[in-house]
Every structure is written in structure tokens, then in C-alpha cells.
């Protein structure tokens, strides 16, 4: 069967190659790949700057945003052949730490967690894979291909959950949310904000293409104002660009009691001068909270699945801007103007 593999640390080592069928030890549920979403992390792995193969193996099978169909499942379990499923990316560390021990692997404390297609575990860019039942989440079959959006949705479901948990430290009655970046994560974060009945504002530098209309269709407001000139005093900010200049501007412009979630992974090395004393003063005197958020546990996948199930399908389908067959995967790794989410199909 086919698998898209890389040699972690080696730029341009991506190949579509023949590999063995998944081993029974990988899990009792056999899944046929239907679709795979491509994100910045995949491009980082292909560029050689991130990723780790399973111990003792030269290659890593890529792919962590998945959608598959169950071919074989153990009798009497929750899953049946034909179910549409998404694989949970992160698995608990082997110690396990206090969080992994209770299923909160997204908050792993010792960093020894593994991630399918990213860190120490093969991913889902292969015709078939096996997982344990607890590593899979069923998606509404009516979503079709749109189920591939579950993994990024789980990431924003976690971000929202943590925003709300932090907000509840005092009276919590948020009205406005600012999302920086209208990529897939930003748009899905905006969707979840709109589903909460909030006044959602999305800031992006792109003035044309599909993004403004997508934001509009959520009943949200799209802005292309330069981030440093943007004034909103939002109760919640979800920063999804990871761009140092945007991060710095967001951190300098917080409202009183604001909860700011940093959800964009940036590349190190680009320095931006900030007045840390002034920032610290503002955050302390205003009780602001700035926190980072990554990954998701089962609860977040389930929240994400519920959010997708109730979202407007026509809107969701506008996020899948390119579908590329696995044989042409290299085209999916290219970034093109007007791309939102590129999906590889099997
Ligand atoms: C994935 C997360 C993962 C993170 C860091 C992201 O692209 O969506 O599940 O934890 O990369 O590896």
C-alpha cells in the first residue's frame, strides 16, 4: 500500500512509497484513509525542521489531520465497519505524567508524548492504518469529506475551553472576540465564537479572495486594518498567525481582564523589540491573561465534532479550497494564493 513518508530532519525527503500493511499491534481497528488535511506543521516537517520518526526507524509516515472509514472493528465495541472516523493525534506519554494519566495528554508535563505523523508515531497519510478504538473519534457521516476538519476544530475547541475556564475566575460575560489570522484555524475559531453568540472580529492582511465573505457569512466582521492601528478592546483574543509582529501588537493592545490565547506556532529567529516593562505593567494592572494552547484531548475532539455537526455545511465546504489526489501530494504541499485548507484524497 502507499504511504507518504519523510526522513525527519532531511529537507525534501518526502516520497510516496510502498510500505507494509499496518501491523496488528498498532490497534484492533483497521481504517481506510479517505482524506488528509495539510497544515503548516506538515510543511515544517517536509522542510526538515520538525518531526521525529518512530524509534529505530528511518522514516515517518506524514499526516495528522485525517478522515477515514472503519474497515474492521472488534465486535461489541463502539465502532462498526463503515463508520467515518478521525484519529486522535497525540498519545499519552509512557510514564505517564499526572495529566496523561487522566486523558489530558494535550497538557503532557514531561514532553514524552507522541503524535501521529509528527512525533514518534506514524501518521495517517497511508492507504490503511490501525488504531486502538480509544484513538478514534466518530464523525457525523452527513459531513462527508468535511469530517477532515475535525482535527483543527479540536485544537480551537480546546483553545475556547481554556479561554472560558480562565474567564470564569471572576464574573465572565464576554461580548467581543478578536481573531488574528483568517487561515483554517482562525476561521474555525471564528465559527466557534459565532456559535457562542459573540461579536466576532477577524483581522487578516488579505483584502480579497474567499476570506472576507467567509467571515461575513458567520455574521462576523472582517478587518484588514494594520494590527498596530487596530483598536477593539476585545474580551477574548485568539491569535492564530504566530507572526511575531502580530503577536507583539496583540500583546500590547489588551483590554482590561482580557483573555488572550496564543494558538499560532511561530518560527524562532525573527526578533521584534517590545517594552516588556510596559507590557508587564499593563497585564498586572489589568488582570490580563496571556496563555498558549496546543493540541487537544478526546473531550475537545468531541466538542469539535459537535461544533461541525451543527455548522452550516455549505460554509464548511468553502474552507476546503483544494483537493489533490495522493499521487499529486506535492501540489498539496505548495502554498497557493486563496488557499484555505488543502486536502489530499485517497
Ligand atoms: C497539531 C497539533 C500538534 C502540534 C504540535 C499541530 O499542527 O494540530 O495536534 O500538537 O502541531 O506538534
Boltz pocket constraint, residues with backbone or C-beta under 6 A from the ligand:
constraints:
  - pocket:
      binder: B
      contacts: [[A, 39], [A, 41], [A, 64], [A, 89], [A, 90], [A, 115], [A, 118], [A, 151], [A, 152], [A, 155], [A, 294], [A, 295], [A, 296]]
      max_distance: 6.0
